Amino acid sequence: MALTNEEKNIIEEALSVYLQIIARQVPPAQVQQLAQIAQNIVKKLDSVGSVGGKQGNRPAGITDEWYKNVCLKCDKLSPGGCTDKVTEKYPGKCDPILHYEQKKTSDKK
């Protein structure tokens, strides 16, 4: 099961507090190394527990519902996020999401 936004926020806050505490105890060079590691962890949070082992960061502007029901099944999802040019410029306007929304609307009728 993937992490919720609330869980991700808690992890980000915990890492931030950790870095603040460590900054008082270790040399700046070591703090910088730990900060880089923390940034990498935050980037990977969207792929934790993803379905079927497929990993990819949720693109900006994409809802959790779209990510879970459309993006994880899409062949354009890569470990770095979505490779679709339309999604980069207009999140949620790619064909798979539009088809998903259209089907959802027609199912309600």
C-alpha positions, -999 to 999 in steps of 0.1 A, spaced: 0 0 0 13 34 -9 19 62 16 -8 88 21 1 125 17 -2 129 55 23 101 60 47 116 35 44 150 52 52 135 86 83 118 71 95 151 55 90 170 88 108 143 108 138 144 84 138 182 87 139 181 125 166 154 123 188 176 102 183 205 125 194 184 155 224 169 136 235 203 124 244 212 161 264 180 165 284 173 134 306 193 110 289 212 81 303 188 54 286 159 71 253 178 75 254 185 38 258 148 30 229 139 53 208 167 37 214 152 3 204 117 15 172 132 31 163 149 -2 167 116 -20 144 99 5 117 126 0 119 121 -38 113 84 -34 83 87 -11 58 86 -39 71 52 -51 70 35 -17 46 6 -18 36 12 -54 14 -15 -70 31 -44 -88 66 -31 -81 63 -4 -107 80 27 -94 76 62 -105 71 95 -87 37 110 -89 39 139 -113 30 174 -100 -6 182 -103 -17 146 -104 -42 135 -77 -37 104 -57 -68 89 -74 -54 95 -109 -19 82 -98 -33 50 -83 -59 42 -110 -42 55 -141 -6 64 -138 6 31 -122 -9 12 -151 5 36 -178 37 27 -197 48 63 -197 55 62 -159 92 60 -152 112 61 -120 117 98 -126 79 104 -130 58 108 -161 75 110 -195 44 122 -213 49 158 -226 12 167 -222 12 158 -185 44 179 -180 26 210 -193 -10 202 -184 -13 178 -155 -44 156 -158 -49 163 -195 -32 132 -209 -54 107 -228 -54 80 -202 -66 103 -174 -92 119 -197 -105 84 -206 -106 74 -170 -126 105 -160 -149 100 -190 -156 64 -180 -161 74 -144 -187 100 -155 -205 76 -178 -206 49 -151 -225 72 -128 -253 77 -154 
